[in-house]
Amino acid sequence: MSITIREIQPEDNAELAQIIRRALEEFKANKPGTVYFDESTDHLSDLFQIENSVYFVAVENSKLLGGAGIFPTEGLDPDTIELVKMYLQPDARGKGLGRTLILKCIDYAKFKGYKRIYLETMNELDKAIKAYEKLGFDLLDHPLGNSGHHSCELWMVKEID
């Protein structure tokens, strides 16, 4: 499996939006207050032009497998950035690709001087939650910042060393 990881490009937008929405449908997490209904999901390459944000996609033989990004979400402490939109095609899961993408995001955050990475998720995405825990994310009892994703009922944070 020869997978390339690169930054998102405008031509990835439509396919990536489809991957995200299909994954949320698959896990019955396609509800209001999630990225499923975010207008920005259809043009993620524009969203990730904001300073200190980046979105990485994984590609194999010109097929988009998924991606993950970090974003300076409004309301977070200046030393904290959010891990966002971590989604993979079903056939790309369980092979360590999600871990690779998350580690790439963590490295970028560390390079940019952030001390913590925050994320929001849902109980329906239990496999992702296990992966986050293995990477050192701890559950919080309340949300941080203002992502606007009120349907996310789990919040996690990881200290970056």
C-alpha positions as CSV (number, residue, x, y, z in Angstrom):
1,M,0.0,0.0,0.0
2,S,1.7,3.2,-1.2
3,I,-0.1,6.1,0.5
4,T,0.8,9.7,0.1
5,I,-0.1,12.2,2.7
6,R,-0.3,15.8,1.5
7,E,-2.2,19.0,2.3
8,I,-5.7,19.4,1.0
9,Q,-6.3,20.9,-2.5
10,P,-9.5,22.5,-3.9
11,E,-10.0,19.5,-6.1
12,D,-10.3,17.3,-3.0
13,N,-13.3,19.2,-1.7
14,A,-16.3,17.3,-3.2
15,E,-14.9,13.8,-2.6
16,L,-13.8,14.7,1.0
17,A,-17.3,16.1,1.8
18,Q,-18.7,12.8,0.5
19,I,-16.3,10.7,2.7
20,I,-17.2,12.8,5.8
21,R,-21.0,12.6,5.3
22,R,-21.0,8.9,4.4
23,A,-19.0,8.1,7.5
24,L,-21.4,10.0,9.7
25,E,-24.4,8.2,8.0
26,E,-22.7,4.9,8.5
27,F,-22.3,5.5,12.3
28,K,-25.8,7.1,12.6
29,A,-24.1,10.3,13.6
30,N,-25.5,12.5,10.8
31,K,-27.4,14.9,13.0
32,P,-27.8,18.6,13.3
33,G,-24.9,20.2,15.2
34,T,-22.3,18.2,13.5
35,V,-20.0,18.7,10.5
36,Y,-22.6,16.8,8.4
37,F,-24.6,20.0,8.2
38,D,-21.7,22.5,8.2
39,E,-21.7,24.5,5.0
40,S,-17.9,24.6,5.2
41,T,-17.7,20.8,4.8
42,D,-18.2,21.3,1.0
43,H,-15.2,23.6,0.6
44,L,-12.7,22.5,3.3
45,S,-9.7,23.7,1.3
46,D,-10.9,27.3,1.8
47,L,-11.5,26.8,5.5
48,F,-8.0,25.6,6.0
49,Q,-6.4,28.7,4.6
50,I,-6.8,30.3,8.1
51,E,-3.4,30.9,9.8
52,N,-2.1,28.0,11.9
53,S,-4.6,25.5,10.4
54,V,-3.8,22.6,8.1
55,Y,-5.7,19.7,6.7
56,F,-3.9,16.5,5.6
57,V,-5.4,14.1,3.1
58,A,-4.3,10.5,2.5
59,V,-4.2,9.4,-1.2
60,E,-3.5,6.0,-2.7
61,N,-3.3,5.7,-6.5
62,S,-5.2,9.0,-6.9
63,K,-8.0,7.7,-4.6
64,L,-8.8,9.9,-1.7
65,L,-8.9,7.8,1.5
66,G,-9.7,10.5,4.0
67,G,-8.1,13.1,6.1
68,A,-7.6,15.0,9.4
69,G,-6.8,18.6,10.3
70,I,-6.0,21.0,13.1
71,F,-7.8,24.3,13.4
72,P,-7.5,27.3,15.8
73,T,-11.1,27.1,16.9
74,E,-12.7,30.3,18.3
75,G,-12.6,30.5,22.1
76,L,-9.8,28.0,22.7
77,D,-6.9,29.1,24.9
78,P,-4.0,30.5,22.8
79,D,-1.9,27.4,23.5
80,T,-4.7,25.0,22.4
81,I,-5.7,23.9,18.9
82,E,-8.5,21.5,17.8
83,L,-8.1,18.2,15.9
84,V,-10.9,18.3,13.4
85,K,-12.6,16.3,10.7
86,M,-10.8,13.0,11.1
87,Y,-12.6,10.7,8.6
88,L,-11.6,7.7,6.5
89,Q,-13.2,5.6,3.8
90,P,-14.4,2.3,5.3
91,D,-11.7,0.3,3.5
92,A,-8.9,2.6,4.8
93,R,-9.8,2.0,8.4
94,G,-8.0,-0.4,10.8
95,K,-4.6,-0.1,9.1
96,G,-3.0,2.6,11.2
97,L,-3.8,5.4,8.7
98,G,-5.9,7.4,11.2
99,R,-3.0,7.2,13.7
100,T,-0.6,8.4,11.0
101,L,-2.8,11.4,10.1
102,I,-3.3,12.3,13.8
103,L,0.4,12.1,14.5
104,K,1.1,14.4,11.5
105,C,-1.4,16.9,12.9
106,I,0.2,16.7,16.4
107,D,3.6,17.3,14.8
108,Y,2.3,20.3,13.0
109,A,0.7,21.7,16.2
110,K,4.0,21.2,18.1
111,F,5.9,22.9,15.3
112,K,3.5,25.9,15.6
113,G,4.1,26.1,19.3
114,Y,0.8,24.7,20.7
115,K,0.8,22.9,24.0
116,R,-2.5,21.0,23.8
117,I,-4.7,19.5,21.2
118,Y,-8.5,19.3,21.8
119,L,-11.1,17.4,20.0
120,E,-14.9,16.8,20.0
121,T,-16.6,13.5,19.1
122,M,-19.7,11.4,19.7
123,N,-20.4,8.1,21.4
124,E,-21.4,6.7,18.0
125,L,-17.7,7.0,16.9
126,D,-16.5,4.5,19.5
127,K,-13.6,3.1,17.4
128,A,-12.2,6.6,16.9
129,I,-12.5,7.2,20.6
130,K,-10.4,4.1,21.4
131,A,-7.8,5.4,18.9
132,Y,-7.7,8.8,20.5
133,E,-7.2,7.2,23.9
134,K,-4.3,5.1,22.6
135,L,-2.7,8.3,21.4
136,G,-2.9,9.9,24.8
137,F,-6.1,11.9,24.6
138,D,-8.0,12.2,27.9
139,L,-11.8,12.7,28.4
140,L,-12.9,16.1,29.7
141,D,-16.2,16.8,31.5
142,H,-17.0,19.9,29.4
143,P,-16.4,21.4,26.0
144,L,-13.7,23.9,25.3
145,G,-13.9,26.8,22.8
146,N,-16.9,27.4,20.4
147,S,-16.9,24.9,17.6
148,G,-20.7,25.2,17.2
149,H,-21.0,21.4,17.2
150,H,-23.5,21.0,20.0
151,S,-24.3,17.4,19.1
152,C,-20.8,16.3,20.1
153,E,-21.1,15.0,23.6
154,L,-17.5,13.8,24.2
155,W,-14.5,16.2,24.6
156,M,-10.9,15.1,24.8
157,V,-7.5,16.8,25.2
158,K,-3.9,15.8,24.8
159,E,-0.9,17.6,26.2
160,I,1.8,17.9,23.6
161,D,5.3,17.3,25.1
